[in-house]
Amino acid sequence: MVPIETGPYHAAAFGLSDLGTKGGLATDSHARVLDTGGNPIDGLYAAGNTMAAVSGTAYPGGGNPIGASMLFSHLAAKHMAQRPR
């Protein structure tokens, strides 16, 4: 382990659940949060139960939120890595 001496720093809290929600933040295919006009908010991402369900108003079964969490977290990380610093 070595100290991390330069920013920027980012933090995220993670919890695992197989229960989904039917509300949440609208996102695009990069997991960027959209404003009320449908435009991405720069630097703001959402995944899992903080984002609107990918299945809409249907609930296909237990585990669906886990898959969406993994996929949209991956998409967000890929998009963040491609952003200019």
C-alpha positions as CSV (number, residue, x, y, z in Angstrom):
1,M,0.0,0.0,0.0
2,V,1.2,3.5,-0.9
3,P,-0.4,6.9,-0.1
4,I,-2.5,8.5,-2.8
5,E,-1.3,12.0,-2.8
6,T,-3.0,13.7,-5.7
7,G,-6.7,14.2,-6.6
8,P,-9.2,14.2,-7.9
9,Y,-10.8,11.9,-5.3
10,H,-14.1,10.1,-5.7
11,A,-16.2,8.1,-3.3
12,A,-19.1,5.7,-3.7
13,A,-21.1,3.6,-1.3
14,F,-22.1,0.1,-2.4
15,G,-24.7,-2.2,-1.0
16,L,-26.1,-5.4,-2.5
17,S,-29.8,-6.2,-2.7
18,D,-32.0,-8.3,-5.0
19,L,-35.0,-6.0,-4.5
20,G,-35.7,-3.3,-7.1
21,T,-37.4,0.0,-7.1
22,K,-39.6,1.7,-9.7
23,G,-38.4,5.2,-9.2
24,G,-35.0,6.7,-9.5
25,L,-32.9,8.9,-11.7
26,A,-33.2,8.8,-15.5
27,T,-29.9,7.8,-17.1
28,D,-28.5,7.3,-20.6
29,S,-26.5,4.4,-22.1
30,H,-23.3,5.7,-20.3
31,A,-25.1,5.7,-16.9
32,R,-25.0,9.6,-16.9
33,V,-27.9,11.1,-15.0
34,L,-30.3,13.1,-17.2
35,D,-31.8,16.5,-16.3
36,T,-35.5,17.2,-16.8
37,G,-34.8,18.1,-20.5
38,G,-33.1,14.8,-21.1
39,N,-29.6,16.2,-21.2
40,P,-26.7,14.5,-19.4
41,I,-25.5,16.2,-16.2
42,D,-21.7,16.5,-16.5
43,G,-19.9,14.2,-14.0
44,L,-23.1,12.7,-12.4
45,Y,-23.7,9.0,-12.8
46,A,-26.2,6.5,-11.3
47,A,-26.5,2.7,-11.2
48,G,-28.5,0.1,-9.4
49,N,-31.5,1.3,-7.3
50,T,-30.5,4.9,-7.5
51,M,-31.4,4.9,-11.2
52,A,-34.8,4.3,-12.8
53,A,-35.3,0.5,-13.4
54,V,-34.1,-0.7,-16.7
55,S,-37.2,-3.0,-16.8
56,G,-39.6,-0.1,-16.6
57,T,-42.7,-0.9,-14.5
58,A,-42.2,-4.7,-14.9
59,Y,-40.3,-6.7,-12.3
60,P,-38.9,-9.8,-14.1
61,G,-37.7,-11.4,-10.9
62,G,-35.1,-11.4,-8.2
63,G,-31.6,-10.5,-9.2
64,N,-32.5,-8.1,-12.0
65,P,-31.3,-5.0,-9.9
66,I,-27.9,-6.8,-9.3
67,G,-27.4,-7.2,-13.0
68,A,-28.3,-3.6,-13.7
69,S,-26.1,-2.4,-10.9
70,M,-23.1,-4.3,-12.3
71,L,-23.7,-3.3,-16.0
72,F,-24.4,0.4,-15.4
73,S,-21.5,0.7,-12.9
74,H,-19.2,-0.8,-15.6
75,L,-20.6,1.6,-18.3
76,A,-20.1,4.6,-15.9
77,A,-16.5,3.6,-15.1
78,K,-15.7,3.1,-18.8
79,H,-17.2,6.5,-19.7
80,M,-15.4,8.2,-16.8
81,A,-12.1,6.7,-17.9
82,Q,-12.5,8.2,-21.4
83,R,-13.2,11.7,-20.1
84,P,-10.4,14.3,-20.5
85,R,-8.7,15.1,-17.3
